[in-house]
Amino acid sequence: MSDIVRNTVVAVAAAGLVSAAPIVQADAPNIYIGAGAGVTNFDDRVQFEDLGNVDLGEDDTSYKLFGGYRATENFAIEAGYRDFGETSDEPFGVETDGWDVSALGLLLIGPVDLFAKGGVIAWDTKGRGGLPDDGDEDLTWGLGGALNIGGLWFRLESEWFDIDFPKDIQTVTASVGWSFQ
């Protein structure tokens, strides 16, 4: 991924955090960090003129690291890095990763947060076996819930990524994190 794309994602995240600062509530957790692992579902059959059909529709393990700023009880900004893993149709394969920034709308129900999120991901795909490298910025969205136990929380979420190559990536991730209150 180019430095320009990475710097743009970081700048958008920083601008969101700074612009949300005036609406911070004293009782809302502010800064949080987390890490997660899960499954990436790749759903992509690609027709290449010189290679024929390549079926990149298999699952792999994914990982992510993220941090966020909860501006109010019902709104947060989150940024992170994720490794989607690899999908292959030997001898062809691709590995995809990316940096993302999202806004989260949250609904607090006791110790549980339900959330919907939407944002942008700057992704990078490395091909092998004659498949091309690719990268761009695209949309991402997701749904999930978190169980809060003091500053510790456990999150389960499903996310969709409107990535060009490979297409139609979905992840289901379990994460653990800490809120600095």
NUGU-558426 format. One record per residue (C-alpha): residue number from 0; chain; x, y, z. Coordinates in pm, 1 decimal. Layout:
N
+------+--------+----------+----------+----------+
! kese ! tortor !     east !    north !       up !
+------+--------+----------+----------+----------+
!  NUM !      A !        X !        Y !        Z !
...
+------+--------+----------+----------+----------+
END
This chain:
181
+------+--------+----------+----------+----------+
! kese ! tortor !     east !    north !       up !
+------+--------+----------+----------+----------+
!    0 !      A !      0.0 !      0.0 !      0.0 !
!    1 !      A !    132.7 !    341.2 !    -88.9 !
!    2 !      A !    241.1 !    588.9 !    175.7 !
!    3 !      A !     -6.5 !    842.6 !     34.3 !
!    4 !      A !   -301.5 !    608.0 !     94.3 !
!    5 !      A !   -181.5 !    511.6 !    441.8 !
!    6 !      A !   -125.7 !    877.0 !    535.9 !
!    7 !      A !   -472.5 !    969.2 !    403.8 !
!    8 !      A !   -637.8 !    703.9 !    621.4 !
!    9 !      A !   -442.7 !    822.8 !    928.2 !
!   10 !      A !   -532.2 !   1187.4 !    854.3 !
!   11 !      A !   -904.7 !   1105.1 !    823.5 !
!   12 !      A !   -894.8 !    916.1 !   1154.6 !
!   13 !      A !   -714.1 !   1203.8 !   1329.2 !
!   14 !      A !   -957.2 !   1461.7 !   1188.9 !
!   15 !      A !  -1252.1 !   1254.4 !   1312.3 !
!   16 !      A !  -1104.7 !   1225.2 !   1660.0 !
!   17 !      A !  -1029.3 !   1596.7 !   1684.2 !
!   18 !      A !  -1372.3 !   1700.7 !   1550.7 !
!   19 !      A !  -1550.7 !   1472.2 !   1800.2 !
!   20 !      A !  -1359.8 !   1611.2 !   2101.4 !
!   21 !      A !  -1610.8 !   1889.1 !   2189.0 !
!   22 !      A !  -1898.6 !   1640.0 !   2233.8 !
!   23 !      A !  -1723.1 !   1406.2 !   2479.3 !
!   24 !      A !  -1934.0 !   1304.5 !   2777.3 !
!   25 !      A !  -1760.7 !   1263.4 !   3111.2 !
!   26 !      A !  -1919.1 !    921.5 !   3177.3 !
!   27 !      A !  -1840.6 !    770.8 !   2835.3 !
!   28 !      A !  -1528.3 !    556.5 !   2788.5 !
!   29 !      A !  -1295.1 !    751.6 !   2565.5 !
!   30 !      A !   -996.5 !    570.3 !   2414.4 !
!   31 !      A !  -1003.6 !    195.6 !   2345.9 !
!   32 !      A !   -781.1 !    -65.7 !   2183.1 !
!   33 !      A !   -852.6 !   -417.7 !   2065.9 !
!   34 !      A !   -732.4 !   -720.4 !   1875.8 !
!   35 !      A !   -932.3 !   -988.9 !   1703.2 !
!   36 !      A !   -918.1 !  -1305.9 !   1500.1 !
!   37 !      A !  -1177.1 !  -1474.0 !   1286.4 !
!   38 !      A !  -1267.3 !  -1611.4 !    947.7 !
!   39 !      A !  -1253.8 !  -1435.4 !    612.4 !
!   40 !      A !  -1488.8 !  -1560.2 !    343.5 !
!   41 !      A !  -1366.7 !  -1491.1 !     -8.0 !
!   42 !      A !  -1637.9 !  -1532.3 !   -272.6 !
!   43 !      A !  -1473.3 !  -1466.0 !   -607.1 !
!   44 !      A !  -1454.5 !  -1652.8 !   -937.1 !
!   45 !      A !  -1239.7 !  -1451.7 !  -1174.9 !
!   46 !      A !  -1205.7 !  -1493.5 !  -1551.2 !
!   47 !      A !   -861.1 !  -1395.9 !  -1681.1 !
!   48 !      A !   -809.9 !  -1372.0 !  -2055.0 !
!   49 !      A !   -472.6 !  -1548.8 !  -2045.9 !
!   50 !      A !   -528.2 !  -1769.6 !  -1735.3 !
!   51 !      A !   -889.1 !  -1890.3 !  -1766.4 !
!   52 !      A !  -1122.9 !  -1929.6 !  -1465.6 !
!   53 !      A !   -964.8 !  -1889.1 !  -1123.4 !
!   54 !      A !  -1182.2 !  -1977.7 !   -820.8 !
!   55 !      A !  -1073.9 !  -1767.4 !   -523.3 !
!   56 !      A !  -1368.7 !  -1871.8 !   -306.6 !
!   57 !      A !  -1224.0 !  -2026.7 !      6.2 !
!   58 !      A !  -1207.4 !  -1922.4 !    372.2 !
!   59 !      A !   -898.2 !  -1829.0 !    569.8 !
!   60 !      A !   -807.1 !  -1694.6 !    912.8 !
!   61 !      A !   -806.8 !  -1316.8 !    953.1 !
!   62 !      A !   -654.2 !  -1089.5 !   1216.9 !
!   63 !      A !   -704.4 !   -727.0 !   1311.4 !
!   64 !      A !   -567.0 !   -461.5 !   1546.5 !
!   65 !      A !   -771.1 !   -149.4 !   1609.2 !
!   66 !      A !   -821.4 !    148.6 !   1832.0 !
!   67 !      A !  -1094.8 !    400.5 !   1872.5 !
!   68 !      A !  -1234.7 !    704.0 !   2041.3 !
!   69 !      A !  -1581.9 !    685.9 !   2192.1 !
!   70 !      A !  -1701.4 !   1044.3 !   2174.4 !
!   71 !      A !  -2042.2 !    980.4 !   2333.2 !
!   72 !      A !  -2235.9 !    683.9 !   2463.0 !
!   73 !      A !  -2376.2 !    634.8 !   2110.7 !
!   74 !      A !  -2092.1 !    737.5 !   1874.2 !
!   75 !      A !  -1731.4 !    629.3 !   1817.9 !
!   76 !      A !  -1458.5 !    661.0 !   1555.1 !
!   77 !      A !  -1237.7 !    355.8 !   1498.8 !
!   78 !      A !   -924.0 !    288.6 !   1291.2 !
!   79 !      A !   -717.2 !    -23.3 !   1244.3 !
!   80 !      A !   -513.2 !   -267.1 !   1042.5 !
!   81 !      A !   -636.9 !   -605.3 !    922.4 !
!   82 !      A !   -489.0 !   -907.7 !    748.6 !
!   83 !      A !   -759.9 !  -1093.5 !    556.7 !
!   84 !      A !   -540.8 !  -1397.3 !    496.6 !
!   85 !      A !   -495.1 !  -1580.1 !    167.6 !
!   86 !      A !   -720.7 !  -1749.9 !    -82.4 !
!   87 !      A !   -589.7 !  -1972.1 !   -359.3 !
!   88 !      A !   -668.3 !  -2195.7 !   -654.0 !
!   89 !      A !   -325.2 !  -2350.6 !   -701.3 !
!   90 !      A !    -97.6 !  -2230.6 !   -848.9 !
!   91 !      A !   -284.2 !  -1899.3 !   -817.8 !
!   92 !      A !   -342.6 !  -1705.9 !   -498.3 !
!   93 !      A !   -388.3 !  -1366.7 !   -338.6 !
!   94 !      A !   -312.3 !  -1217.8 !      2.2 !
!   95 !      A !   -505.6 !   -907.2 !    108.0 !
!   96 !      A !   -462.4 !   -661.1 !    394.3 !
!   97 !      A !   -565.2 !   -304.2 !    466.3 !
!   98 !      A !   -604.8 !     -1.2 !    690.9 !
!   99 !      A !   -956.9 !    113.0 !    772.7 !
!  100 !      A !  -1144.0 !    399.3 !    941.1 !
!  101 !      A !  -1509.0 !    369.1 !   1048.8 !
!  102 !      A !  -1778.7 !    557.0 !   1236.2 !
!  103 !      A !  -1981.4 !    347.7 !   1483.1 !
!  104 !      A !  -2336.5 !    406.3 !   1599.8 !
!  105 !      A !  -2384.4 !    229.3 !   1935.7 !
!  106 !      A !  -2684.0 !    125.1 !   2143.8 !
!  107 !      A !  -2604.4 !     54.6 !   2509.0 !
!  108 !      A !  -2824.7 !   -213.6 !   2671.4 !
!  109 !      A !  -2688.7 !   -279.4 !   3020.3 !
!  110 !      A !  -2337.9 !   -425.1 !   2988.1 !
!  111 !      A !  -2389.0 !   -490.9 !   2613.8 !
!  112 !      A !  -2312.7 !   -253.1 !   2325.9 !
!  113 !      A !  -2484.3 !   -323.6 !   1994.2 !
!  114 !      A !  -2334.1 !   -137.4 !   1700.0 !
!  115 !      A !  -2345.0 !    -67.3 !   1329.4 !
!  116 !      A !  -2041.8 !     72.5 !   1153.5 !
!  117 !      A !  -1949.9 !    218.4 !    818.0 !
!  118 !      A !  -1627.3 !    351.0 !    676.7 !
!  119 !      A !  -1350.9 !    319.7 !    423.6 !
!  120 !      A !  -1064.9 !     72.9 !    379.5 !
!  121 !      A !   -738.2 !    129.2 !    194.0 !
!  122 !      A !   -652.2 !   -226.6 !     83.3 !
!  123 !      A !   -363.4 !   -397.9 !    -88.1 !
!  124 !      A !   -373.1 !   -735.3 !   -266.2 !
!  125 !      A !    -60.9 !   -927.6 !   -366.3 !
!  126 !      A !   -116.1 !  -1189.5 !   -637.4 !
!  127 !      A !     90.8 !  -1496.5 !   -717.2 !
!  128 !      A !     95.5 !  -1748.2 !  -1000.4 !
!  129 !      A !     35.6 !  -1477.4 !  -1257.5 !
!  130 !      A !   -246.5 !  -1298.1 !  -1073.4 !
!  131 !      A !   -203.1 !   -920.9 !  -1054.4 !
!  132 !      A !   -126.5 !   -704.0 !   -752.7 !
!  133 !      A !   -400.2 !   -450.6 !   -682.8 !
!  134 !      A !   -501.9 !   -190.0 !   -428.5 !
!  135 !      A !   -750.7 !     91.3 !   -379.1 !
!  136 !      A !   -984.7 !    252.5 !   -127.9 !
!  137 !      A !  -1337.3 !    113.6 !    -89.3 !
!  138 !      A !  -1632.9 !    105.5 !    147.3 !
!  139 !      A !  -1677.0 !   -118.8 !    450.3 !
!  140 !      A !  -1968.3 !   -176.0 !    688.4 !
!  141 !      A !  -2054.1 !   -407.9 !    973.6 !
!  142 !      A !  -2276.2 !   -512.6 !   1264.5 !
!  143 !      A !  -2185.3 !   -648.8 !   1603.6 !
!  144 !      A !  -2208.7 !   -652.8 !   1978.2 !
!  145 !      A !  -1973.7 !   -624.1 !   2274.8 !
!  146 !      A !  -1999.7 !   -741.6 !   2634.9 !
!  147 !      A !  -1841.8 !   -489.8 !   2875.4 !
!  148 !      A !  -1691.3 !   -600.5 !   3207.1 !
!  149 !      A !  -1537.4 !   -289.2 !   3357.8 !
!  150 !      A !  -1275.3 !   -167.8 !   3110.8 !
!  151 !      A !  -1244.0 !   -514.8 !   2953.5 !
!  152 !      A !  -1478.2 !   -607.5 !   2668.6 !
!  153 !      A !  -1541.8 !   -895.3 !   2430.3 !
!  154 !      A !  -1676.3 !   -825.0 !   2081.5 !
!  155 !      A !  -1833.3 !  -1037.3 !   1807.6 !
!  156 !      A !  -1892.5 !   -876.2 !   1468.7 !
!  157 !      A !  -1952.0 !   -938.3 !   1102.3 !
!  158 !      A !  -1803.9 !   -700.6 !    844.8 !
!  159 !      A !  -1835.4 !   -663.9 !    468.0 !
!  160 !      A !  -1576.3 !   -507.9 !    238.7 !
!  161 !      A !  -1656.7 !   -375.5 !   -108.8 !
!  162 !      A !  -1308.2 !   -460.6 !   -236.8 !
!  163 !      A !  -1242.1 !   -492.9 !   -611.1 !
!  164 !      A !  -1001.9 !   -791.4 !   -605.8 !
!  165 !      A !  -1074.5 !  -1035.9 !   -458.2 !
!  166 !      A !  -1444.1 !   -936.9 !   -450.3 !
!  167 !      A !  -1708.1 !   -977.5 !   -181.5 !
!  168 !      A !  -1495.3 !  -1023.9 !    128.4 !
!  169 !      A !  -1682.5 !  -1090.4 !    453.7 !
!  170 !      A !  -1528.3 !  -1146.9 !    796.3 !
!  171 !      A !  -1666.7 !  -1278.1 !   1123.8 !
!  172 !      A !  -1437.3 !  -1176.8 !   1408.5 !
!  173 !      A !  -1412.9 !  -1227.1 !   1783.9 !
!  174 !      A !  -1213.1 !   -954.1 !   1956.6 !
!  175 !      A !  -1099.8 !   -858.6 !   2302.9 !
!  176 !      A !  -1018.8 !   -505.8 !   2406.7 !
!  177 !      A !   -966.5 !   -252.0 !   2678.2 !
!  178 !      A !  -1133.1 !     86.3 !   2733.2 !
!  179 !      A !   -929.4 !    351.0 !   2914.1 !
!  180 !      A !  -1184.9 !    515.3 !   3142.4 !
+------+--------+----------+----------+----------+
END
